[in-house]
Amino acid sequence: MPPSFAEARIDLSAISENTAVLARRAPGAAVMGVVKADGYGHGMLPAARAMLAGGAQWLGTAFIEEALELRGAGITCPLVAWILPPRAPVAQAVSADIDLGVSTPSLIGDIAGAARETGRRARVHLKADTGLNRGGLTADQWPETVAAAARAEADGLIRVTGLFSHFACADEPGHPSIAAQTSAFHEALEIAGKAGLEPEVRHLANSAATLTLPEAHFDLVRPGIASYGLSPIPGLADTGLRPAMTLRTAVALVKRVPAGSGVSYGHRYTTDRPANLALIPLGYGDGVPRHATNTGPVQVGGRRRTISGTVCMDQFMVDLGDDTLGAEPEAVLFGPGDSGEPTAQDWADMLGTIPYEIVTRISARVPRVYGGTG
Ligand SMILES: Cc1ncc(COP(=O)(O)O)c(C=O)c1O
């Protein structure tokens, strides 16, 4: 049974409205809401429905299994899964009308085989590696794979619905790789066009590019983090986005300790005066990074404070000084920031990471509680 004292409250209206904001930022393009990794920790299905309510026409996942879960829940929009490791359930995906991202030449044959097996035409998005050097077909592989895809299309086995790529540094406006990748993508599109491919959608933009690079919008944008209200570029002004997740918990207990008390494992914090210590029942088992020891920001009893001592598996402590807390006190680790609580961006800044990691790592032990209308 999930605990009732803590929750990750998810504001579904924020997710829909963020999606609508992003759609307005890319007026000529459709929106693919990215819901991989359990909707960046927000809950894949509710997030997907909220994005669709906000105007997304496509949804994107990393893995086929995630897309199958969406289909199984009755989501009928086009879905793309773009990482196909060995033993990926390709035939199941083809049966479920899930579009498949192709990053290796041999996948064309595999997918065509799945199309024969299932009797359904497979939908494929060829992914060009334009410089991220992660997934995607290299410039060397692109012409032969495009040709193989065109043949499989002529045979009626596949339909190339999309051509796409992914940026390495779109979160660093002005980075020279942005223009280089955009131009490499244009070249890849030209080669595909010459081979006779006419995709429904060409797509390149993640959240950062959706917000800052109109020239990269093409037919479809693929925002993930921005849909959840977090900025892909720290400090980017006037995004109009609202963070959707608030992580909070009841305070488990408050105790008075003398000056010089070592607190939590390893005594990495020592009280410099007699102090009230609050026990916050969330720890690294819930996704609170252990690196937040002595640094993580947290609002307790309405005031912003700092974690005192080591973050344990299920709990951490906060030195309240002489403050006392009212009845049923609460701790807010992060939220939209409207009431003085820290944000996921504050946590990321403190820990030298990105807000993506802060929200996505909140574990299944923390119940997601949904509010707003998706
Ligand atoms: C291929 C692809 N497109 C889009 C996204 C969404 O990126 P972001 O969350 O930065 O918008 C991701 C996420 O990593 C991705 O892998």
The ligand as an SDF file (V2000), in Angstrom:
LIG
                    3D

 16 16  0  0  0  0  0  0  0  0999 V2000
   14.2720   11.9240  -29.6320 C   0  0  0  0  0  0  0  0  0  0  0  0
   13.7850   12.8330  -28.5660 C   0  0  0  0  0  0  0  0  0  0  0  0
   12.9390   13.8070  -28.8850 N   0  0  0  0  0  0  0  0  0  0  0  0
   12.4750   14.6730  -27.9550 C   0  0  0  0  0  0  0  0  0  0  0  0
   12.8510   14.5680  -26.6370 C   0  0  0  0  0  0  0  0  0  0  0  0
   12.3370   15.5750  -25.6380 C   0  0  0  0  0  0  0  0  0  0  0  0
   13.3860   16.3620  -25.1490 O   0  0  0  0  0  0  0  0  0  0  0  0
   13.1190   17.5440  -24.1220 P   0  0  0  0  0  0  0  0  0  0  0  0
   12.6020   16.9020  -22.8810 O   0  0  0  0  0  0  0  0  0  0  0  0
   14.4320   18.1890  -23.9370 O   0  0  0  0  0  0  0  0  0  0  0  0
   12.1070   18.4180  -24.7550 O   0  0  0  0  0  0  0  0  0  0  0  0
   13.7350   13.5580  -26.2640 C   0  0  0  0  0  0  0  0  0  0  0  0
   14.1820   13.4510  -24.8780 C   0  0  0  0  0  0  0  0  0  0  0  0
   15.2630   13.1120  -24.5310 O   0  0  0  0  0  0  0  0  0  0  0  0
   14.2260   12.6600  -27.2500 C   0  0  0  0  0  0  0  0  0  0  0  0
   15.0830   11.6770  -26.9340 O   0  0  0  0  0  0  0  0  0  0  0  0
  1  2  1  0
  2  3  1  0
  2 15  2  0
  3  4  2  0
  4  5  1  0
  5  6  1  0
  5 12  2  0
  6  7  1  0
  7  8  1  0
  8  9  2  0
  8 10  1  0
  8 11  1  0
 12 13  1  0
 12 15  1  0
 13 14  2  0
 15 16  1  0
M  END
$$$$
